[in-house]
Amino acid sequence: MNIPQEHKLSVRLFGKHLGILEQTQKGKLHFSYHDEASNPLSLFMPLKEKSFDHNHCYPYFAGLAPQGEKSLPLLSRILGVNQNDTFSLLKMMGKDCQGAVTFHQLDEPEEERHTTPLKGEMISDKALEKQIQTLPEAPLFFNNEKIHVSLSGTQYKAAVCLIDNKVAIPEMDCFSTHILKPALAPFEEKMMNEYFCMRLGNKMGINMVEVTLHKGLKTDYLLITRFDREIQQNKIKHFHQEDFCQALGYLPSAKYQKDRGPGFKSCFNLLQKTNIPAVDRNRMMQLIIYNFLIGNKDAHAKKFAIKYLNHKQFELAPFYDVCASLEANVKEMAMKLGGIYTHDEIKVSHWHDFCSKRGFSYLAFKEMFSKQCEIIIDTAKQERANIKEAGFDCAIVDMIISVIQKNCKLVGEMF
């Protein structure tokens, strides 16, 4: 099939040409590795197979494209492309994706690099507030001509970098280092929810990305450190990564198990392939327990990721986007535990079943649960005090602490 050049993209990893992504006349994607490619793009697309049709490559590339019921249609209109046209979205926005993958015209100069200069346009508090207010109409700060980033997820957000501890818009050849999430309707409560749950998790010894809370001129915001970037003096080191949907070959729309997406069986099987499986299985179990205690029912497969250490080894990435599910109508969890979805119906028998099927020691699990229950309430109250002292409202925090107290009591009765 003769595919025109404008329907071909050079897919690059760490700036080095890895393969070609093509779009057919019918809109289907096809990906083929370069003969000299030495790094796989995804676990679901191993090097040995060389070439992948739409069904095998689309889940990975769709997982890189922008998402969101509100933001994606707006972005599509701004760019003048169909919101389902993943190829065109990556063609126009694929210079700063998750991981170390970028998309280029075939004739663009190739330059292998594992770091990029930390360069950006410093932005004043007044200008930042103005940009934040435009997010509902211009997702990802896409009214700024410098923006070339693609981020998944439904909340209002933007990719930025920090220079001398100040927010900056990355230059065209600079990767972003942080995700900015503001307290804008209808997500204003979720910002504090995420901050508190992430900070509490870190204080509990759970491996989570770093988050910081900031007061804007009018709008407060979070800065979330990207785990696939590392600032080293005035350079940014890149790490490749992919979420569990991509690694397991599921579309973003199948991120929930009830939508035929991955469950914990698939997740734990994937963790058997990491650099140190025992460590990562323990980390995952710690998070499962923590999610149960804070009432996080939205831990779907796109909220877990692997981070590549090199082209053969990878580990479970730090956890991100962890929030308590405070909506009264949310009863079901994203993945089954012991064969059931409903959080409040879980009993000891379900935990026994879950541990048995995951090949995890029930005694070790029970000890993990006991340790978290012992410290979580006091740790949560201390973090609340820190937030209050910084001048932020604690109404959402108080609701989450009440949920934690309820679930700790439930666990005490259970065991």
N, C-alpha and C positions, 0 to 999 in steps of 0.2 A: 504494500500500500504506500503510495507516494504522499507523504504528509509535508505540507509547506513549512518553511523555517519558522514562521510566526507561531506555529503550533508545536514548537519544540523548545524545551528549556534545558539548560545545563544545570544539573543538580550537583551541588558541591558540598563537600564535608571538610571543614577547616580550610575553606577556600580552594580545595583541590577538586578538580573534575572527577565525579564519581560515576555519573551515568546520565542518561537522557530521559526526560519525561516528555511524552508525546500525547497530544489530544487528537483523536480521530474526528472525522466529520460529524459523527453521531454523538460527540462529546465524551466518549469513553477515553480512559487514561491507559497508557502503557508505559512501563518503566523497564529500562535495560541497563545493566552495569557496563561500565567501560572495561575493556579487556584487561587493563592494568590496575583495576580497582583492588584495593587491599583491605578496605574497611567496609563492613556491611552497614547499610542505612538503618535497618531494622531487624530485629530477631525474626520477624515474620517474612523477611525477604533476604534469605541467606545468599551469600556470594555464589555458592556452587550452582544455584539455579539460573543465574545470569539475567533472565528475562521474566517479566511478570505482567499478566493481563490485568484488566480493570478490577476484577474481583479480588485479586491478590495484592494490588498496590494501592487501590483507592482508600482503604481504611487508614493507611499511614498518612497519605497526603491530605485526606479530608480532616484528619486530626490536627494538622498544622494550620488549617485555614481558620479565619475568624468565625465565631459562632455567637449565638444570642438572638432571641426572638425580636428584640428591639434594635440592637446595634447592627446586626448583619444586613437587614433590609436598607438601613440608612447608609451603611458603607457601600453597598452595591449601587445605590442611586448616585452617591458621590463619585464613584469610580466609573459608572456607566456600564456595569456588567451584571449578569444574572447572578443572584445570590447563591445559586446551586452550581455555578461555574468555578469549581475549585482551581482549575488550571489558570484561569484569568486572575483570580484573587491572589494566587501565589506568584504569578508573573509580576503583579503590580505591588505586592506587599511582602515579598519573600526575601528581603535582605536582612531581616532580623527575626527569625522564628525561634521556637523552642529548640534547645540543643544547639548544635554547631552546623546545621544544614542551612544553605542559602540557595536561591534560585537566580539564574542569570541568562541573558541572551547567549546564544552559542558563540558569538564572536567577541564577547567581553573578555578582556585579559584575565588570565588565571594567575592567582598568587596564593600559594599555600601558606597558611598562617594559623597558629594556635593562639595567638594573642592579637589584639587590636589596640591602637592608642585610645586612651580615655580622653575623648574630646566631645565637647558639647557647648551649646549656647546657654549660658547661665540665665536663669529666669527670675525676675523679681517676685516678691510676694504678691504684688498687685497683678502682675501679668499671669502668675500661676493661678490666682483666683479666677481670673477671666477665662483662662483655658479650662479650668475645672467646670465652670458654669456652661461651657459649650459642649461638654461630653454627651449630653442627651441628644444633641443634634449633630455632633461631629465626633463619633466614637474614636477612641485611641488617639485623641488630639489630631484627627485627620484634617483639620483645617490649617495645620502647620505643614508647609511644603517640605520640611525636613523629615517628616514621618515616613517610615518605610517598614513598619513592624507589623507582624501578624500575631495576635494573641487569641487563644480560645477562652471560653467562659462566658457567662451571662451578665455579670456585673459591669457597671461603668468602670473603666480602668484605662490606664495609659502606661506605656513603657518609657522610663526615664533613666538617667544615670545620675550618680552623685559625684560632684566635683567639689573638693574642699567642704564636704558635708552640706552642699547646697544642691537643690534640684536643678537639673539641666536637661535640655532636649538634645539627645545624641546627634552628632554629626552623621553624614551619610555613611562614612566608613567606620563608625563606632557602634558597637553593640550596646544595648541597654543593660543596666545592672540591677534595676529595681522596678517593681510594679507599683504604681500609685493607684490606690482605691479610695475615692472620696465618699463622704457621708451625704450622698445625693439621693433624693426620693426616686424610687421606692426602696432604696438599699441603705438608708441612713442608719437603721438599727443593726444591719448586718455588719457594718464596719466595726462597731464596738464589740459585737458578738465575736467576730473573727479575731480581733486583737486580743480579747480576754482569753479565748480558748487556746489560741496559739501560745500566748505568753505563759498561761497556766501549764500547758503541756510541756513547754521547755523547762519550767521550774520543776516539773515532775520527773524530769530526766528522759523525756520522749524526744526523739530526734526530729525536730521541726525547724523550718526555715525561720530566720530572724525577722521579726516585725517591729516597727516603731510607730508610735502614734504622734501626730503633729497637729498643732492648731493653725489653721489658715486664717486669712483675714475675716472670712465669713464661714468657710467650709472646712471642717476637720478632715484629715485624710490619713491613710495608712501608707507606709512605705515597706514593701515586702522584698527582701533580698532574694534575688534569683539564685537558685542552687547550681544552675548551669553556667554561671559567670563567677569570676573571682577577681577582685581588684588587687593588683600587685603593683604598688607604687602608682605610676601614671599609665599603666596598661591593664587591659582586661583579658584574663585567660578564659578560654572557652572550653566547655565540656559538652559532649553529646549526651542526649537523653531522649527518652520516649515514654509516654504514659502507658499504662497497662493495656488500654484498648488497642493502641498501635502495636505494642509488642506481641499481643495475642491475636491480632487480625480482626478486631471488631470495629465497626463504624462508631463514630461519636454518638449517633442516635441510639446505639445499643449499649450505652454505658451502665444502665441498670440491669440487674439480673432478670427481673420480670419482663424486660424487653428483649429477652434472649441474649443478654449480655453476660459477661464473666461473673462467676461467683467466687467464693473463697477457695474452692477446690482448684480452679484455674490459677488464682493468685499465688497460692502456696506452691503449686507445681512450678510456676515461674521462678519463685524464690529458691527452688532447689538448684537452679542454674547459676545463681549469683556467685561472686568471688568467695564469700564465706556464708553458706546457706544457714547455718545454725544462728549466726548473729542476726541476719535479716529476718528469719522466721520469728525470732524473739522480738525484734522491733515491731513487726507487724502485729504480733499478739498483744504487745503492750498498747499499741494504738487501738486495737479492737476493744480491749478492756476500757481504755480511756474514753473512747467514743460511746460505749455503753453508759458510763457514769455521767457524762455531760449531756447525753441524749442526742448525739449526732447520728441522725438516720439517713444522711445524704452522702455517705462515704462510698461513692461509686467508683468504677474502674478508671475514670479519667483523673481521679484525685490521688492515684498512686502512680509512681514513675520509677524507672530505673535510670541510673546515672552511670555512664561508661567511664571506666578507669583507663582503658585502652581499647583497641579494636577487638579484643577477645574477652576481656573481663568487665564486669559491671556489678553494681551494688544497688540495693534499695535506696532510692533518693530520700532526702529529708521530706517529711510530710508537709503539706500545704493546704490552704483553704479548709481548715477545720473549724466548724461552727456547731453550736447547739441548735437543734431543730425545735424552735419554740412555738411553731404554728400548731394550733390545737387539732387541725385536720390531718396533720402528718402522723400517721400511725405506723406505716411500714418502713422498714429499713431498705437500703439500696441493695443489700445482699442478704441471703438467708443465713441465719445462725441456728445450727442444729435442726435444719429443715423448716424453719418458720421465718416469716418476715416481721411479725409484730413484736416490737420491743418489749412491751409490758407483759407479754405472754411467755417470755423466756423463763424456763425453770432449770433446776440443776440437771435434769436429764438431757436437756438440749445442749448444755455446756459439755457434758460428758460425751455426747454424740459428736459434737463439733471437734473436740480435742482428739477423739478416737479416729475420726476420718481424716484429720490433718496430720496424724502421726505425732501429736504433741502430748507430752506428759501432763496428765490431769493434775498431778500434785504440783508440778512446776507452775502450771496455769493458775491454780488456786492460790499459790504463794504470791504470784504477781498481783492477782486481784486483791488479796489481803493487804499487801503493801500500799497499793494505790488508795484503797479505801481509808487506810490509816492516816494518810497525809493530805488527801486532796481537799478536804473542807478547810483546814487551817491554811493551807497554801493558797486556796482561792480567796479567802478573806484577806490575807496579806496582800495579794495582788490587787484586790478591790481597794484597799487602803492606798496603795500606790497610785492607782488611777484617780481616786478622789483627791489626793494631795496635789496631783498635776492639774486639777481644775476641770475634770471631765465628769459628765453626768453618769451615774452608776445604776440607772433604772434597769437596763438590760442585764447588767452584771448581777444585780440582785435576783433577777428572774432565773438566770443560769445557776446561781448558787442554790436556789430553792430546788431546782431540778436535780442537782448533784446530791443534795441532802436526801431527797426522796429516793433516788436510786441507790445511795449508800445504805439506806434503811432496807430497801428491797433486797439488796445483796446480803445484808446481815441476816435477814429472815431466811434467805435462800440457802445459805451455807451453814 
